[in-house]
């Protein structure tokens, strides 16, 4: 049985938006143009989740039938579209000069914080 993928992820979407805006603010680049790119990124995030849900539901191949005698299997177009959407999402992050690295804070034995 195929795993059901959650299409709408409002909490995760909100966290992503907050993180992206925060990174832009830290860089001093929080202007309308970049905020619009963030909205584009979030729209692609929603599309990505719907494509994954479709692949989870129907699989990587789908049955087709043109008539009672013509039928078969073809690739699920959502697979190739997912690759394109992911690539575009990465391009937006590159345009915004946003990285995925996280700052990890560790408290040393002396009570001081070290960033890695």
C-alpha positions as CSV (number, residue, x, y, z in Angstrom):
1,X,0.0,0.0,0.0
2,X,1.3,3.4,-0.9
3,X,2.3,5.8,1.8
4,X,0.0,8.9,2.0
5,X,2.0,12.1,1.8
6,X,0.5,15.2,3.5
7,X,-0.1,17.8,0.8
8,X,-0.7,20.8,3.0
9,X,2.0,21.6,5.6
10,X,1.0,24.9,7.1
11,X,3.3,24.7,10.1
12,X,6.3,23.7,8.1
13,X,5.5,26.3,5.5
14,X,5.3,29.0,8.1
15,X,8.6,27.9,9.6
16,X,10.2,28.1,6.2
17,X,8.8,31.5,5.5
18,X,10.0,32.8,8.9
19,X,13.5,31.3,8.4
20,X,13.8,32.8,4.9
21,X,12.7,36.2,5.9
22,X,14.9,36.1,8.9
23,X,17.9,35.2,6.8
24,X,17.1,38.1,4.4
25,X,16.8,40.5,7.3
26,X,20.1,39.3,8.7
27,X,21.7,40.1,5.3
28,X,19.9,43.5,5.1
29,X,18.2,42.3,1.9
30,X,14.6,42.4,3.0
31,X,12.9,44.3,0.2
32,X,9.8,43.6,-1.8
33,X,11.5,41.9,-4.7
34,X,13.2,39.3,-2.4
35,X,10.0,38.9,-0.4
36,X,8.2,38.2,-3.7
37,X,10.8,35.5,-4.5
38,X,10.1,34.0,-1.1
39,X,6.4,33.8,-2.0
40,X,7.4,32.1,-5.3
41,X,9.5,29.6,-3.3
42,X,6.6,28.8,-1.0
43,X,4.2,28.3,-4.0
44,X,6.8,25.9,-5.4
45,X,6.9,24.2,-1.9
46,X,3.2,23.6,-2.1
47,X,3.4,22.3,-5.7
48,X,6.3,20.0,-4.7
49,X,4.1,18.5,-1.9
50,X,1.2,17.9,-4.3
51,X,3.5,16.2,-6.8
52,X,4.9,14.0,-4.0
53,X,1.4,13.1,-2.9
54,X,0.5,12.2,-6.5
55,X,3.6,9.9,-6.8
56,X,2.7,8.3,-3.4
57,X,-0.9,7.7,-4.5
58,X,-0.4,6.6,-8.1
59,X,3.2,5.4,-8.2
60,X,6.0,6.2,-10.7
61,X,4.1,4.6,-13.5
62,X,0.4,5.1,-14.4
63,X,-2.0,3.1,-16.5
64,X,-3.4,4.6,-19.6
65,X,-6.2,3.5,-22.0
66,X,-7.1,5.1,-25.3
67,X,-9.7,2.5,-26.3
68,X,-10.9,-0.9,-25.2
69,X,-7.9,-2.5,-27.0
70,X,-5.2,0.1,-26.4
71,X,-3.9,0.4,-22.9
72,X,-0.6,0.2,-21.1
73,X,1.6,1.9,-18.6
74,X,3.6,5.2,-18.9
75,X,5.7,7.2,-16.5
76,X,4.0,9.4,-14.1
77,X,4.7,13.0,-15.3
78,X,4.8,14.1,-11.6
79,X,8.2,12.4,-11.3
80,X,9.9,14.6,-13.9
81,X,7.9,17.7,-12.8
82,X,9.1,17.1,-9.2
83,X,12.7,17.3,-10.4
84,X,12.0,20.5,-12.2
85,X,10.2,22.1,-9.2
86,X,13.1,21.1,-6.9
87,X,15.6,22.6,-9.3
88,X,13.7,25.9,-9.4
89,X,13.4,26.0,-5.7
90,X,17.2,25.7,-5.4
91,X,17.7,28.4,-8.0
92,X,15.5,30.8,-5.9
93,X,17.6,30.0,-2.8
94,X,20.8,30.7,-4.8
95,X,19.3,34.0,-6.1
96,X,18.5,35.0,-2.6
97,X,22.0,33.9,-1.5
98,X,20.5,31.8,1.2
99,X,22.2,28.6,2.4
100,X,20.9,25.7,4.4
101,X,23.6,25.7,6.9
102,X,22.5,26.0,10.5
103,X,24.4,27.6,13.3
104,X,24.8,25.0,16.1
105,X,25.5,26.5,19.6
106,X,27.3,24.3,22.0
107,X,28.0,25.2,25.6
108,X,31.5,24.4,26.7
109,X,32.5,23.2,30.1
110,X,33.3,26.8,31.1
111,X,29.8,27.9,30.3
112,X,30.8,29.8,27.1
113,X,29.0,29.3,23.8
114,X,30.9,28.1,20.8
115,X,29.5,28.4,17.3
116,X,30.2,25.7,14.7
